[in-house]
Amino acid sequence: MAADPARVRAPLLAWYDAHRRTMPWREAPSPWRTWVSEIMLQQTRVESVIPYFHRFLARFPDPAALAAAPLDEVLALWAGLGYYSRARSLHRAAQEVVERHGGEIPNDPETFGALTGVGPYTRGAVMSIAFGRAEPLVDGNVIRVLSRLDHIAEDPRRPAVSRRFWARAAELVVGERPGDLNQALMELGALVCRSRSPLCLVCPVAADCDARAAGTQEDLPLKPKRAERPVTTWTAGLARDDAGRLWLARRAGDGLLGGLWELPAVEHPADLATLGLTAGEPRGDVEHGFTHRVWRIAVVAATGTPHAGPPYDAVEAFAEDALPALSGPGIKALRAAGVELAHRRGAGRKPS
């Protein structure tokens, strides 16, 4: 039987007060800082987000500053953080805040939720943390905590089960300090109610945890077998203009990695000619994994002057010390070809 919300809220908030991590967005919190941090934290580790958060807020201290900036500059500051659709959506949402709400972030859940890129999780986070509204949120950490607390041994991806998690989160958030309660659930999942080897002996709600009572805490939440990710192979051409600058191509704005730059690439080596390039000697190979797919990229030396063509909407030559916002695969491909780049997150190892 699910524990009464009051039995969960009090010890959870007390634990949060004593053990919460220091994070920059928790210092001098504001609706804008909360919003930016929650967008950045989606699918990304806290340690990786912190330097990006500082740089982003220094350049864009409010929605108006972001709204006025060109998308290329926004993507350049986001480069390496991944999931670039988040940056494009936040940019557009900031413009909507300026156009529709005079630059002020709306404190009404429905109004805020109507902005581009604001889903139920972001709405719940900003409304509860920044405005003190009793709005729930559910992420991977919350699912793990609630699946064990209430012994929900069903696939969290099923719509009916997802609704159950949201309903339980909605019960728990009602009361004092809703924002802290939501953060406490996420923090507990990150620090104590871990995926592996949960620290049940120091958990503030262990006495009411149904999974611990049943000895099944490490079996939850259920993790259905993930289908193998399809693999796409690419050939990328490394070419330079007469001044020695690198030819780069920009992916069209609406597609995967839209608005980011990389070496011009095609799925079949012979197709480099369709972009105006002639393939030469191999320069290196890399692999880049997305959530639902894998890219394997063979980089070859190339000659010619490339031109735009699907999936690219622009081609331009850049000096190596003045490169634009690069895609993650683009960073890896350049490094595999021997191009020296300043440290950027997302440039992993060559495939074995």
Buried (B, 14 or more C-beta within 10 A) or exposed (E): EBBEBEEBBBBBBEBBEEBBEEBBBBEEBBBBBBBBBBBBBBEBEBEBBBEBBEEBBEBBEBBBBBBEBEBEBBBBBBBBBBBBBBBBBBBBBBBBBBEEBEBBBBBEBEBBBBBEBBEBBBBBBBBBBBBBBBBBBBBBBBBBBBBBBBBBBBEBEEEEBBEBBBEBBBBBBEBEBBBBBBBBBBBBBBBBBBEEEBEBEEBBBBEBBBBBEEEBBEBBBBEEEEEEEEEEBBBBBBBBEEEEBBBBBBBBEEEBBBBBBBBBBBEEBEBBEBBBBEBBEEBBBBBBEBEEEBBBBBBBBBEBEBBBBEBBBBBBBBEBEEBBBBBBBBBBBBBBBEBEBEEBBBBBEEEE
